Amino acid sequence: ADGTVDVIISNCVINLSPDKEQVFRDAFRVLKQGGRIRVSDVVATRPIPQKFRDDEGMVCGCMGGAATVEQLRTWFDEIGFVEVRIDIKEQSRVLIKEWAPGTGIEDHVVSALILARKPE
């Protein structure tokens, strides 16, 4: 129900949604005033080449469908979240490189901690 949740947490699941913006809109809708969202997920630090976006393995592996940091910030602002933080974990590129060796996807995506709050 609307306005009933204090905190939403997610660990690398939102990235699998084809409509991430709607996921965040629904999160905002169900949060109570002052409620928080805390998400760990893969984000794009630059545009992902179409060959990765079309690759089902890359999409299922949470890399091909990643939203850019800029897109996430835009969505959060438009939706109404405040105190938005997207903390990039640069060291995660080493692990991501192991997920798809030789592809170079680690040059495009990184793990991040995404935090935001619904205004009081």
A tleap script that builds the chain and sets N, CA, C and O, in Angstrom:
source leaprc.protein.ff14SB
mol = sequence {
  NALA ASP GLY THR VAL ASP VAL ILE ILE SER
  ASN CYS VAL ILE ASN LEU SER PRO ASP LYS
  GLU GLN VAL PHE ARG ASP ALA PHE ARG VAL
  LEU LYS GLN GLY GLY ARG ILE ARG VAL SER
  ASP VAL VAL ALA THR ARG PRO ILE PRO GLN
  LYS PHE ARG ASP ASP GLU GLY MET VAL CYS
  GLY CYS MET GLY GLY ALA ALA THR VAL GLU
  GLN LEU ARG THR TRP PHE ASP GLU ILE GLY
  PHE VAL GLU VAL ARG ILE ASP ILE LYS GLU
  GLN SER ARG VAL LEU ILE LYS GLU TRP ALA
  PRO GLY THR GLY ILE GLU ASP HIE VAL VAL
  SER ALA LEU ILE LEU ALA ARG LYS PRO CGLU
}
set mol.1.N position { 0.833 -1.193 0.000 }
set mol.1.CA position { 0.000 0.000 0.000 }
set mol.1.C position { 0.874 1.252 0.000 }
set mol.1.O position { 2.029 1.215 0.424 }
set mol.2.N position { 0.319 2.340 -0.473 }
set mol.2.CA position { 1.036 3.612 -0.537 }
set mol.2.C position { 1.444 4.081 0.858 }
set mol.2.O position { 0.684 3.945 1.817 }
set mol.3.N position { 2.655 4.636 0.959 }
set mol.3.CA position { 3.113 5.268 2.193 }
set mol.3.C position { 3.183 4.359 3.395 }
set mol.3.O position { 2.879 4.798 4.505 }
set mol.4.N position { 3.573 3.107 3.220 }
set mol.4.CA position { 3.567 2.166 4.342 }
set mol.4.C position { 4.936 1.597 4.701 }
set mol.4.O position { 5.056 0.876 5.692 }
set mol.5.N position { 5.962 1.902 3.926 }
set mol.5.CA position { 7.263 1.261 4.093 }
set mol.5.C position { 8.278 2.261 4.633 }
set mol.5.O position { 8.359 3.396 4.164 }
set mol.6.N position { 9.051 1.825 5.626 }
set mol.6.CA position { 10.096 2.679 6.206 }
set mol.6.C position { 11.377 2.658 5.382 }
set mol.6.O position { 11.971 3.704 5.121 }
set mol.7.N position { 11.805 1.451 4.970 }
set mol.7.CA position { 13.081 1.294 4.276 }
set mol.7.C position { 12.936 0.237 3.186 }
set mol.7.O position { 12.307 -0.801 3.391 }
set mol.8.N position { 13.522 0.514 2.038 }
set mol.8.CA position { 13.597 -0.463 0.948 }
set mol.8.C position { 15.066 -0.763 0.716 }
set mol.8.O position { 15.879 0.146 0.547 }
set mol.9.N position { 15.401 -2.060 0.710 }
set mol.9.CA position { 16.763 -2.471 0.395 }
set mol.9.C position { 16.723 -3.404 -0.805 }
set mol.9.O position { 15.747 -4.124 -1.017 }
set mol.10.N position { 17.789 -3.382 -1.581 }
set mol.10.CA position { 17.871 -4.255 -2.746 }
set mol.10.C position { 19.336 -4.509 -3.045 }
set mol.10.O position { 20.175 -3.619 -2.907 }
set mol.11.N position { 19.632 -5.732 -3.455 }
set mol.11.CA position { 20.997 -6.108 -3.785 }
set mol.11.C position { 21.033 -6.679 -5.198 }
set mol.11.O position { 20.768 -7.862 -5.408 }
set mol.12.N position { 21.359 -5.834 -6.153 }
set mol.12.CA position { 21.538 -6.240 -7.559 }
set mol.12.C position { 20.307 -6.918 -8.153 }
set mol.12.O position { 20.420 -7.965 -8.790 }
set mol.13.N position { 19.139 -6.327 -7.948 }
set mol.13.CA position { 17.912 -6.863 -8.530 }
set mol.13.C position { 17.249 -5.839 -9.448 }
set mol.13.O position { 16.742 -6.200 -10.510 }
set mol.14.N position { 17.246 -4.583 -9.057 }
set mol.14.CA position { 16.586 -3.546 -9.854 }
set mol.14.C position { 17.199 -3.477 -11.251 }
set mol.14.O position { 16.504 -3.207 -12.230 }
set mol.15.N position { 18.484 -3.719 -11.332 }
set mol.15.CA position { 19.174 -3.676 -12.611 }
set mol.15.C position { 18.570 -4.648 -13.625 }
set mol.15.O position { 18.680 -4.421 -14.830 }
set mol.16.N position { 17.944 -5.710 -13.166 }
set mol.16.CA position { 17.357 -6.704 -14.069 }
set mol.16.C position { 16.011 -6.259 -14.641 }
set mol.16.O position { 15.517 -6.873 -15.587 }
set mol.17.N position { 15.421 -5.223 -14.095 }
set mol.17.CA position { 14.130 -4.744 -14.587 }
set mol.17.C position { 14.306 -3.974 -15.895 }
set mol.17.O position { 15.211 -3.148 -16.010 }
set mol.18.N position { 13.450 -4.239 -16.875 }
set mol.18.CA position { 13.516 -3.451 -18.110 }
set mol.18.C position { 12.977 -2.028 -17.925 }
set mol.18.O position { 13.202 -1.170 -18.779 }
set mol.19.N position { 12.259 -1.768 -16.809 }
set mol.19.CA position { 11.722 -0.431 -16.544 }
set mol.19.C position { 12.149 0.025 -15.150 }
set mol.19.O position { 11.340 0.093 -14.224 }
set mol.20.N position { 13.430 0.334 -15.027 }
set mol.20.CA position { 13.994 0.731 -13.741 }
set mol.20.C position { 13.340 1.994 -13.179 }
set mol.20.O position { 13.132 2.114 -11.972 }
set mol.21.N position { 13.021 2.926 -14.066 }
set mol.21.CA position { 12.376 4.156 -13.599 }
set mol.21.C position { 11.082 3.833 -12.863 }
set mol.21.O position { 10.807 4.423 -11.818 }
set mol.22.N position { 10.286 2.913 -13.384 }
set mol.22.CA position { 9.029 2.554 -12.730 }
set mol.22.C position { 9.282 1.875 -11.385 }
set mol.22.O position { 8.514 2.064 -10.442 }
set mol.23.N position { 10.333 1.102 -11.292 }
set mol.23.CA position { 10.688 0.480 -10.012 }
set mol.23.C position { 10.927 1.564 -8.969 }
set mol.23.O position { 10.433 1.471 -7.845 }
set mol.24.N position { 11.686 2.594 -9.343 }
set mol.24.CA position { 11.963 3.676 -8.388 }
set mol.24.C position { 10.718 4.510 -8.102 }
set mol.24.O position { 10.548 4.999 -6.986 }
set mol.25.N position { 9.849 4.677 -9.090 }
set mol.25.CA position { 8.579 5.391 -8.853 }
set mol.25.C position { 7.714 4.620 -7.848 }
set mol.25.O position { 7.118 5.214 -6.948 }
set mol.26.N position { 7.651 3.308 -8.008 }
set mol.26.CA position { 6.873 2.496 -7.067 }
set mol.26.C position { 7.506 2.492 -5.682 }
set mol.26.O position { 6.798 2.489 -4.675 }
set mol.27.N position { 8.830 2.491 -5.627 }
set mol.27.CA position { 9.510 2.567 -4.332 }
set mol.27.C position { 9.130 3.862 -3.626 }
set mol.27.O position { 8.824 3.855 -2.434 }
set mol.28.N position { 9.147 4.966 -4.355 }
set mol.28.CA position { 8.782 6.262 -3.782 }
set mol.28.C position { 7.327 6.242 -3.299 }
set mol.28.O position { 7.014 6.766 -2.230 }
set mol.29.N position { 6.465 5.645 -4.078 }
set mol.29.CA position { 5.034 5.591 -3.758 }
set mol.29.C position { 4.785 4.839 -2.448 }
set mol.29.O position { 3.976 5.278 -1.630 }
set mol.30.N position { 5.466 3.721 -2.244 }
set mol.30.CA position { 5.184 2.913 -1.059 }
set mol.30.C position { 5.921 3.391 0.189 }
set mol.30.O position { 5.556 3.019 1.304 }
set mol.31.N position { 6.961 4.219 0.009 }
set mol.31.CA position { 7.694 4.720 1.171 }
set mol.31.C position { 6.856 5.711 1.975 }
set mol.31.O position { 6.102 6.510 1.420 }
set mol.32.N position { 7.008 5.635 3.290 }
set mol.32.CA position { 6.428 6.650 4.170 }
set mol.32.C position { 7.216 7.940 3.980 }
set mol.32.O position { 8.329 7.914 3.454 }
set mol.33.N position { 6.653 9.058 4.398 }
set mol.33.CA position { 7.414 10.306 4.398 }
set mol.33.C position { 8.646 10.095 5.264 }
set mol.33.O position { 8.552 9.579 6.378 }
set mol.34.N position { 9.792 10.493 4.751 }
set mol.34.CA position { 11.047 10.286 5.464 }
set mol.34.C position { 11.641 8.905 5.243 }
set mol.34.O position { 12.739 8.619 5.723 }
set mol.35.N position { 10.923 8.037 4.517 }
set mol.35.CA position { 11.410 6.686 4.244 }
set mol.35.C position { 12.639 6.710 3.354 }
set mol.35.O position { 12.880 7.669 2.620 }
set mol.36.N position { 13.411 5.635 3.436 }
set mol.36.CA position { 14.689 5.585 2.725 }
set mol.36.C position { 14.774 4.382 1.795 }
set mol.36.O position { 14.126 3.356 2.001 }
set mol.37.N position { 15.592 4.546 0.769 }
set mol.37.CA position { 15.912 3.448 -0.137 }
set mol.37.C position { 17.427 3.283 -0.120 }
set mol.37.O position { 18.171 4.264 -0.142 }
set mol.38.N position { 17.873 2.029 -0.081 }
set mol.38.CA position { 19.308 1.704 -0.070 }
set mol.38.C position { 19.496 0.532 -1.014 }
set mol.38.O position { 19.046 -0.580 -0.735 }
set mol.39.N position { 20.159 0.784 -2.125 }
set mol.39.CA position { 20.292 -0.202 -3.187 }
set mol.39.C position { 21.760 -0.396 -3.531 }
set mol.39.O position { 22.497 0.573 -3.713 }
set mol.40.N position { 22.172 -1.632 -3.619 }
set mol.40.CA position { 23.475 -1.955 -4.177 }
set mol.40.C position { 23.209 -2.551 -5.547 }
set mol.40.O position { 22.453 -3.515 -5.674 }
set mol.41.N position { 23.833 -1.977 -6.578 }
set mol.41.CA position { 23.569 -2.477 -7.927 }
set mol.41.C position { 24.702 -2.063 -8.852 }
set mol.41.O position { 25.606 -1.321 -8.467 }
set mol.42.N position { 24.632 -2.556 -10.072 }
set mol.42.CA position { 25.602 -2.193 -11.097 }
set mol.42.C position { 25.051 -0.996 -11.865 }
set mol.42.O position { 23.880 -0.978 -12.246 }
set mol.43.N position { 25.896 -0.008 -12.087 }
set mol.43.CA position { 25.510 1.195 -12.831 }
set mol.43.C position { 26.518 1.433 -13.950 }
set mol.43.O position { 27.664 0.987 -13.877 }
set mol.44.N position { 26.080 2.133 -14.972 }
set mol.44.CA position { 26.973 2.477 -16.072 }
set mol.44.C position { 27.613 3.833 -15.799 }
set mol.44.O position { 26.935 4.795 -15.438 }
set mol.45.N position { 28.907 3.890 -15.976 }
set mol.45.CA position { 29.616 5.155 -15.796 }
set mol.45.C position { 29.793 5.882 -17.122 }
set mol.45.O position { 30.223 7.035 -17.158 }
set mol.46.N position { 29.463 5.206 -18.193 }
set mol.46.CA position { 29.432 5.792 -19.530 }
set mol.46.C position { 28.504 4.916 -20.364 }
set mol.46.O position { 28.198 3.794 -19.961 }
set mol.47.N position { 28.056 5.398 -21.502 }
set mol.47.CA position { 27.103 4.625 -22.299 }
set mol.47.C position { 27.619 3.213 -22.615 }
set mol.47.O position { 28.789 3.017 -22.945 }
set mol.48.N position { 26.724 2.257 -22.504 }
set mol.48.CA position { 27.062 0.864 -22.781 }
set mol.48.C position { 26.840 0.593 -24.269 }
set mol.48.O position { 25.765 0.883 -24.793 }
set mol.49.N position { 27.836 0.046 -24.951 }
set mol.49.CA position { 27.672 -0.262 -26.373 }
set mol.49.C position { 26.471 -1.182 -26.623 }
set mol.49.O position { 26.162 -2.052 -25.809 }
set mol.50.N position { 25.816 -0.978 -27.737 }
set mol.50.CA position { 24.609 -1.736 -28.076 }
set mol.50.C position { 24.866 -3.240 -28.081 }
set mol.50.O position { 23.975 -4.010 -27.720 }
set mol.51.N position { 26.055 -3.677 -28.477 }
set mol.51.CA position { 26.345 -5.118 -28.512 }
set mol.51.C position { 26.198 -5.740 -27.118 }
set mol.51.O position { 25.809 -6.902 -27.003 }
set mol.52.N position { 26.500 -4.986 -26.067 }
set mol.52.CA position { 26.321 -5.488 -24.699 }
set mol.52.C position { 24.850 -5.420 -24.286 }
set mol.52.O position { 24.357 -6.305 -23.586 }
set mol.53.N position { 24.156 -4.376 -24.718 }
set mol.53.CA position { 22.731 -4.219 -24.395 }
set mol.53.C position { 21.887 -5.310 -25.052 }
set mol.53.O position { 20.845 -5.698 -24.522 }
set mol.54.N position { 22.338 -5.801 -26.202 }
set mol.54.CA position { 21.615 -6.849 -26.938 }
set mol.54.C position { 21.998 -8.254 -26.496 }
set mol.54.O position { 21.338 -9.220 -26.880 }
set mol.55.N position { 23.035 -8.384 -25.711 }
set mol.55.CA position { 23.545 -9.689 -25.283 }
set mol.55.C position { 22.789 -10.159 -24.035 }
set mol.55.O position { 22.917 -9.567 -22.963 }
set mol.56.N position { 22.001 -11.230 -24.187 }
set mol.56.CA position { 21.188 -11.721 -23.063 }
set mol.56.C position { 22.036 -12.095 -21.856 }
set mol.56.O position { 21.622 -11.882 -20.716 }
set mol.57.N position { 23.213 -12.647 -22.097 }
set mol.57.CA position { 24.104 -12.992 -20.990 }
set mol.57.C position { 24.565 -11.773 -20.223 }
set mol.57.O position { 24.654 -11.799 -18.995 }
set mol.58.N position { 24.857 -10.702 -20.944 }
set mol.58.CA position { 25.270 -9.457 -20.293 }
set mol.58.C position { 24.106 -8.847 -19.515 }
set mol.58.O position { 24.298 -8.320 -18.419 }
set mol.59.N position { 22.906 -8.917 -20.078 }
set mol.59.CA position { 21.737 -8.367 -19.391 }
set mol.59.C position { 21.439 -9.192 -18.141 }
set mol.59.O position { 21.250 -8.628 -17.063 }
set mol.60.N position { 21.395 -10.511 -18.269 }
set mol.60.CA position { 21.129 -11.382 -17.112 }
set mol.60.C position { 22.247 -11.303 -16.082 }
set mol.60.O position { 22.031 -11.563 -14.899 }
set mol.61.N position { 23.448 -10.940 -16.539 }
set mol.61.CA position { 24.587 -10.794 -15.638 }
set mol.61.C position { 24.667 -9.424 -15.000 }
set mol.61.O position { 25.678 -9.077 -14.389 }
set mol.62.N position { 23.607 -8.641 -15.136 }
set mol.62.CA position { 23.485 -7.314 -14.511 }
set mol.62.C position { 24.434 -6.275 -15.082 }
set mol.62.O position { 24.732 -5.280 -14.421 }
set mol.63.N position { 24.912 -6.491 -16.300 }
set mol.63.CA position { 25.840 -5.534 -16.894 }
set mol.63.C position { 25.232 -4.837 -18.108 }
set mol.63.O position { 25.342 -3.617 -18.221 }
set mol.64.N position { 24.604 -5.562 -19.003 }
set mol.64.CA position { 24.108 -5.019 -20.256 }
set mol.64.C position { 22.970 -4.027 -20.114 }
set mol.64.O position { 22.801 -3.156 -20.967 }
set mol.65.N position { 22.190 -4.144 -19.054 }
set mol.65.CA position { 21.038 -3.271 -18.880 }
set mol.65.C position { 21.211 -2.179 -17.848 }
set mol.65.O position { 20.239 -1.536 -17.453 }
set mol.66.N position { 22.435 -1.962 -17.407 }
set mol.66.CA position { 22.674 -0.976 -16.351 }
set mol.66.C position { 22.318 0.445 -16.812 }
set mol.66.O position { 22.625 0.850 -17.933 }
set mol.67.N position { 21.671 1.174 -15.926 }
set mol.67.CA position { 21.370 2.588 -16.179 }
set mol.67.C position { 22.615 3.417 -15.867 }
set mol.67.O position { 23.418 3.051 -15.009 }
set mol.68.N position { 22.762 4.528 -16.569 }
set mol.68.CA position { 23.893 5.410 -16.276 }
set mol.68.C position { 23.645 6.162 -14.967 }
set mol.68.O position { 22.507 6.335 -14.531 }
set mol.69.N position { 24.723 6.591 -14.368 }
set mol.69.CA position { 24.639 7.385 -13.141 }
set mol.69.C position { 23.800 8.633 -13.405 }
set mol.69.O position { 22.973 9.011 -12.576 }
set mol.70.N position { 24.008 9.269 -14.546 }
set mol.70.CA position { 23.260 10.481 -14.888 }
set mol.70.C position { 21.763 10.195 -14.999 }
set mol.70.O position { 20.940 10.983 -14.533 }
set mol.71.N position { 21.410 9.055 -15.624 }
set mol.71.CA position { 19.999 8.700 -15.759 }
set mol.71.C position { 19.372 8.452 -14.393 }
set mol.71.O position { 18.248 8.884 -14.136 }
set mol.72.N position { 20.089 7.764 -13.525 }
set mol.72.CA position { 19.579 7.522 -12.170 }
set mol.72.C position { 19.335 8.836 -11.434 }
set mol.72.O position { 18.297 9.011 -10.795 }
set mol.73.N position { 20.284 9.750 -11.523 }
set mol.73.CA position { 20.116 11.058 -10.860 }
set mol.73.C position { 18.894 11.799 -11.412 }
set mol.73.O position { 18.129 12.394 -10.653 }
set mol.74.N position { 18.717 11.760 -12.721 }
set mol.74.CA position { 17.562 12.411 -13.344 }
set mol.74.C position { 16.265 11.798 -12.834 }
set mol.74.O position { 15.349 12.518 -12.437 }
set mol.75.N position { 16.186 10.471 -12.844 }
set mol.75.CA position { 14.975 9.802 -12.356 }
set mol.75.C position { 14.687 10.176 -10.905 }
set mol.75.O position { 13.557 10.528 -10.566 }
set mol.76.N position { 15.697 10.100 -10.055 }
set mol.76.CA position { 15.491 10.384 -8.636 }
set mol.76.C position { 15.025 11.820 -8.426 }
set mol.76.O position { 14.148 12.073 -7.601 }
set mol.77.N position { 15.601 12.753 -9.161 }
set mol.77.CA position { 15.172 14.154 -9.061 }
set mol.77.C position { 13.732 14.315 -9.528 }
set mol.77.O position { 12.932 14.959 -8.850 }
set mol.78.N position { 13.394 13.739 -10.675 }
set mol.78.CA position { 12.038 13.853 -11.223 }
set mol.78.C position { 11.005 13.192 -10.317 }
set mol.78.O position { 9.887 13.687 -10.176 }
set mol.79.N position { 11.380 12.083 -9.709 }
set mol.79.CA position { 10.451 11.354 -8.840 }
set mol.79.C position { 10.220 12.116 -7.541 }
set mol.79.O position { 9.122 12.074 -6.987 }
set mol.80.N position { 11.246 12.813 -7.049 }
set mol.80.CA position { 11.088 13.597 -5.827 }
set mol.80.C position { 11.951 13.152 -4.664 }
set mol.80.O position { 11.810 13.681 -3.562 }
set mol.81.N position { 12.840 12.197 -4.876 }
set mol.81.CA position { 13.748 11.779 -3.805 }
set mol.81.C position { 14.687 12.926 -3.446 }
set mol.81.O position { 15.001 13.772 -4.284 }
set mol.82.N position { 15.130 12.943 -2.193 }
set mol.82.CA position { 16.100 13.926 -1.716 }
set mol.82.C position { 17.285 13.177 -1.119 }
set mol.82.O position { 17.245 11.963 -0.922 }
set mol.83.N position { 18.340 13.935 -0.839 }
set mol.83.CA position { 19.558 13.360 -0.245 }
set mol.83.C position { 20.041 12.149 -1.053 }
set mol.83.O position { 20.412 11.119 -0.491 }
set mol.84.N position { 20.028 12.293 -2.360 }
set mol.84.CA position { 20.430 11.206 -3.255 }
set mol.84.C position { 21.952 11.103 -3.272 }
set mol.84.O position { 22.664 12.092 -3.451 }
set mol.85.N position { 22.422 9.878 -3.079 }
set mol.85.CA position { 23.863 9.595 -3.172 }
set mol.85.C position { 24.048 8.365 -4.040 }
set mol.85.O position { 23.334 7.374 -3.888 }
set mol.86.N position { 24.995 8.431 -4.939 }
set mol.86.CA position { 25.386 7.268 -5.727 }
set mol.86.C position { 26.882 7.119 -5.524 }
set mol.86.O position { 27.683 7.822 -6.140 }
set mol.87.N position { 27.244 6.190 -4.647 }
set mol.87.CA position { 28.636 5.978 -4.280 }
set mol.87.C position { 29.229 4.871 -5.153 }
set mol.87.O position { 28.918 3.694 -4.977 }
set mol.88.N position { 30.076 5.260 -6.085 }
set mol.88.CA position { 30.718 4.342 -7.017 }
set mol.88.C position { 31.808 3.551 -6.292 }
set mol.88.O position { 32.577 4.109 -5.509 }
set mol.89.N position { 31.862 2.257 -6.562 }
set mol.89.CA position { 32.880 1.374 -5.989 }
set mol.89.C position { 33.860 0.981 -7.102 }
set mol.89.O position { 33.732 -0.082 -7.709 }
set mol.90.N position { 34.834 1.852 -7.356 }
set mol.90.CA position { 35.776 1.638 -8.460 }
set mol.90.C position { 36.467 0.276 -8.383 }
set mol.90.O position { 36.739 -0.343 -9.411 }
set mol.91.N position { 36.748 -0.184 -7.179 }
set mol.91.CA position { 37.449 -1.453 -7.030 }
set mol.91.C position { 36.630 -2.635 -7.564 }
set mol.91.O position { 37.181 -3.713 -7.790 }
set mol.92.N position { 35.344 -2.446 -7.765 }
set mol.92.CA position { 34.496 -3.529 -8.268 }
set mol.92.C position { 34.792 -3.869 -9.730 }
set mol.92.O position { 34.407 -4.937 -10.205 }
set mol.93.N position { 35.462 -2.984 -10.436 }
set mol.93.CA position { 35.782 -3.257 -11.847 }
set mol.93.C position { 36.630 -4.526 -11.997 }
set mol.93.O position { 36.528 -5.223 -13.006 }
set mol.94.N position { 37.464 -4.824 -10.998 }
set mol.94.CA position { 38.290 -6.029 -11.034 }
set mol.94.C position { 37.402 -7.269 -11.057 }
set mol.94.O position { 37.631 -8.186 -11.846 }
set mol.95.N position { 36.396 -7.297 -10.201 }
set mol.95.CA position { 35.460 -8.425 -10.153 }
set mol.95.C position { 34.600 -8.481 -11.416 }
set mol.95.O position { 34.386 -9.559 -11.971 }
set mol.96.N position { 34.111 -7.341 -11.868 }
set mol.96.CA position { 33.262 -7.300 -13.062 }
set mol.96.C position { 34.033 -7.815 -14.279 }
set mol.96.O position { 33.459 -8.472 -15.147 }
set mol.97.N position { 35.305 -7.523 -14.339 }
set mol.97.CA position { 36.144 -8.028 -15.442 }
set mol.97.C position { 36.125 -9.556 -15.474 }
set mol.97.O position { 36.165 -10.155 -16.548 }
set mol.98.N position { 36.063 -10.184 -14.303 }
set mol.98.CA position { 36.023 -11.649 -14.216 }
set mol.98.C position { 34.672 -12.203 -14.663 }
set mol.98.O position { 34.599 -13.355 -15.092 }
set mol.99.N position { 33.606 -11.414 -14.573 }
set mol.99.CA position { 32.279 -11.874 -14.982 }
set mol.99.C position { 32.204 -12.096 -16.483 }
set mol.99.O position { 31.503 -12.993 -16.951 }
set mol.100.N position { 32.932 -11.273 -17.241 }
set mol.100.CA position { 32.901 -11.355 -18.706 }
set mol.100.C position { 34.300 -11.077 -19.244 }
set mol.100.O position { 34.542 -10.022 -19.831 }
set mol.101.N position { 35.230 -12.027 -19.043 }
set mol.101.CA position { 36.625 -11.814 -19.425 }
set mol.101.C position { 36.789 -11.463 -20.903 }
set mol.101.O position { 36.150 -12.046 -21.779 }
set mol.102.N position { 37.662 -10.497 -21.146 }
set mol.102.CA position { 38.013 -10.130 -22.498 }
set mol.102.C position { 37.021 -9.245 -23.239 }
set mol.102.O position { 37.254 -8.893 -24.395 }
set mol.103.N position { 35.906 -8.876 -22.582 }
set mol.103.CA position { 34.887 -8.071 -23.266 }
set mol.103.C position { 35.099 -6.575 -23.094 }
set mol.103.O position { 34.685 -5.790 -23.947 }
set mol.104.N position { 35.733 -6.173 -22.013 }
set mol.104.CA position { 35.915 -4.753 -21.730 }
set mol.104.C position { 34.711 -4.107 -21.059 }
set mol.104.O position { 34.674 -2.886 -20.904 }
set mol.105.N position { 33.723 -4.906 -20.660 }
set mol.105.CA position { 32.526 -4.341 -20.016 }
set mol.105.C position { 32.882 -3.578 -18.742 }
set mol.105.O position { 32.176 -2.647 -18.353 }
set mol.106.N position { 33.971 -3.971 -18.099 }
set mol.106.CA position { 34.369 -3.297 -16.860 }
set mol.106.C position { 34.743 -1.832 -17.095 }
set mol.106.O position { 34.832 -1.059 -16.141 }
set mol.107.N position { 34.958 -1.446 -18.338 }
set mol.107.CA position { 35.222 -0.046 -18.660 }
set mol.107.C position { 33.942 0.787 -18.700 }
set mol.107.O position { 33.993 2.014 -18.775 }
set mol.108.N position { 32.795 0.110 -18.649 }
set mol.108.CA position { 31.506 0.788 -18.781 }
set mol.108.C position { 30.641 0.725 -17.521 }
set mol.108.O position { 29.824 1.615 -17.285 }
set mol.109.N position { 30.818 -0.324 -16.711 }
set mol.109.CA position { 29.951 -0.498 -15.543 }
set mol.109.C position { 30.770 -0.707 -14.276 }
set mol.109.O position { 31.938 -1.094 -14.312 }
set mol.110.N position { 30.114 -0.437 -13.167 }
set mol.110.CA position { 30.752 -0.525 -11.863 }
set mol.110.C position { 29.661 -0.762 -10.820 }
set mol.110.O position { 28.501 -0.417 -11.047 }
set mol.111.N position { 30.015 -1.333 -9.714 }
set mol.111.CA position { 29.078 -1.487 -8.611 }
set mol.111.C position { 28.924 -0.149 -7.891 }
set mol.111.O position { 29.869 0.634 -7.798 }
set mol.112.N position { 27.720 0.095 -7.385 }
set mol.112.CA position { 27.479 1.345 -6.659 }
set mol.112.C position { 26.484 1.119 -5.530 }
set mol.112.O position { 25.652 0.214 -5.583 }
set mol.113.N position { 26.587 1.946 -4.526 }
set mol.113.CA position { 25.611 2.003 -3.449 }
set mol.113.C position { 24.773 3.237 -3.709 }
set mol.113.O position { 25.294 4.350 -3.789 }
set mol.114.N position { 23.465 3.034 -3.841 }
set mol.114.CA position { 22.528 4.119 -4.167 }
set mol.114.C position { 21.651 4.353 -2.949 }
set mol.114.O position { 20.984 3.436 -2.468 }
set mol.115.N position { 21.653 5.596 -2.448 }
set mol.115.CA position { 20.873 5.942 -1.267 }
set mol.115.C position { 20.025 7.173 -1.573 }
set mol.115.O position { 20.461 8.081 -2.281 }
set mol.116.N position { 18.819 7.188 -1.035 }
set mol.116.CA position { 17.942 8.354 -1.203 }
set mol.116.C position { 16.855 8.310 -0.132 }
set mol.116.O position { 16.643 7.292 0.526 }
set mol.117.N position { 16.177 9.441 0.020 }
set mol.117.CA position { 15.117 9.535 1.022 }
set mol.117.C position { 13.903 10.238 0.417 }
set mol.117.O position { 14.039 11.141 -0.410 }
set mol.118.N position { 12.722 9.811 0.842 }
set mol.118.CA position { 11.479 10.511 0.489 }
set mol.118.C position { 11.334 11.664 1.481 }
set mol.118.O position { 11.491 11.461 2.685 }
set mol.119.N position { 11.042 12.854 1.000 }
set mol.119.CA position { 10.937 13.999 1.908 }
set mol.119.C position { 9.906 13.775 3.020 }
set mol.119.O position { 8.956 13.008 2.866 }
set mol.120.N position { 10.125 14.470 4.147 }
set mol.120.CA position { 9.180 14.402 5.291 }
set mol.120.C position { 7.856 15.000 4.897 }
set mol.120.O position { 6.931 15.041 5.708 }
savepdb mol mol.pdb
quit
